[in-house]
């Protein structure tokens, strides 16, 4: 089995621990998505267009410690995808979606979100292949962070390119360059721009196992909020991050595969160096297929990342997730996700200057979901979710229960 065959299972683990709302159903996949050996995926059509409608009840939509924060949220969405060969082996990939959210009680949060991506996929001869990518996304900032019924949009623009050159039948070199621009109009001091470059050398066996060494270098903004820097002394504050690690994927048996990255990350700031980071990081996952209709995905990770929703220049997240799945029939897929993550806000300028204590939070929860493909056109998705957060900062503890029901029509 190829490594690509297994990629659909990562959807069980792709969502961060603090993900919100309808994402609990967005990550669900149909039984015939290619996730299970018993139900191989059908050939991908050249285009797909869909419309969906859903409703969610959340017992604590604002993620507060107390108060009457129960809320019904409705969503209407439209999206599509196009894959088209343009000339020879050169192709175009387009995808996009628009979603409207309507809140019953907290109407100030009503908003329209969108996401779009365009990708030119090229091949030069038999040895060189890659893509040029551009994307744009607009979404509401995570309510678990702002804890307020305030419309707070985030705009994310990405431009990038990737390439892979096959040196021989088993050895390849790949590289990537990616630029991300985050804009948050209501909190302009959170705006960040990051440029990341990566190079890797990989060995791939005839069975699809691969191992390699990857090096990444990133440079970006590390803004300091005005409450910490009222005299604007740190307006040029930037960071550099260096990552080096071993990447790979290994089929232990035909039914068990392990893959990911293990390495070391170093992050340095040109000002306020008290929040520098240097240490081991990893993201490792395993997929086990006890039967052709069941899967168990397990992940452990420690990462260093900038998150504009949060506002700290970086957080260190360490945790685990378990995601079992069961294709009851070719039409019905049941999935679950159990997770726990410890977040340390080491990049917070408030903590670096002693203005506030370093924030530490533990997020845990679980999701239970079902994807029922009634026929090729009508799809139904259901999800139940529970989560809680413990924090050393007053007012940031919360607990919530949520349920989502959604119907999708594929044209």
FENZINOR-V434653 format. One line per field, one symbol per residue. ss: DSSP state (@ for helix, = for strand, . for the rest). phi: phi as a letter, one per 30 degrees, with the letter a starting at -180 (. if undefined). psi: psi as a letter, one per 20 degrees, with the letter a starting at -180 (. if undefined). Layout:
ss = ???
phi = ???
psi = ???
This chain:
ss = ...@@@@@@@@@..........@@@@....................============............=================..==============...@@@.==============...=============..@@@@......==============....=============.@@@@@@.=============.....============................================..==============...@@@.============.....============.........=============....=============....@@@@.......==============....==============......=============.
phi = .dddeddeddedcddddcebidddcdddbddcdjdcedbdddedddabbbbbbbbbcbdadchcdajdcdacbcbcbbaabbbbdcahccbbbbaaabbccbcdccdddeaccbabbbbccbbbicccblacbbbbbbadeeddcdhadbdbdbcbcbbabbabcddadbbbbbbabbbbbcbbedbdddebbbcbbbbbcbcbdddjdbbacbbbbbbadbdcdddcbdchdcdcdbbbbbbbacclbbddbecbbbakbbabbbbbcdbhddcdbaldbaabbbbbcdbdcbbbcbbbbbbbacbdedjddabccbabbbbdbbddbdcbbcbbbbbabcccddddeeddcidbdddbbccblabbbbbcceadccbbbbacbbaabcbdceicdababbbbbbbbccd
psi = pqhhhihhhihhjhprhjqqcihhhhiqqrhkijhphhnqqqpprhqppqqqprqpppimhjlrhrrnjqqppqppqprrqppppgpcjprppqqrqppppppggmiiiprpqrpqpppopqpobihpqaqpqprpqprpqphighlqmponqpppppprqqqppohaiipqpqrqppppoppnhimhiipqppppqqpqpqpprhiiqqqrpppqpqprqmqpqhhhmhjlhkhjprqppppprpqrppngrhjpqprbppbqppppqirliijqqprqqropqqppnhrijqqoppqpqoqpqpohhghqhqqopparqpnqqongaihpppqrppqpppppmhjohghhjjhqqpppqppqaqqpqpoongahgppppqqqqqqrppqjppjiqrqqqqpppqpppo.
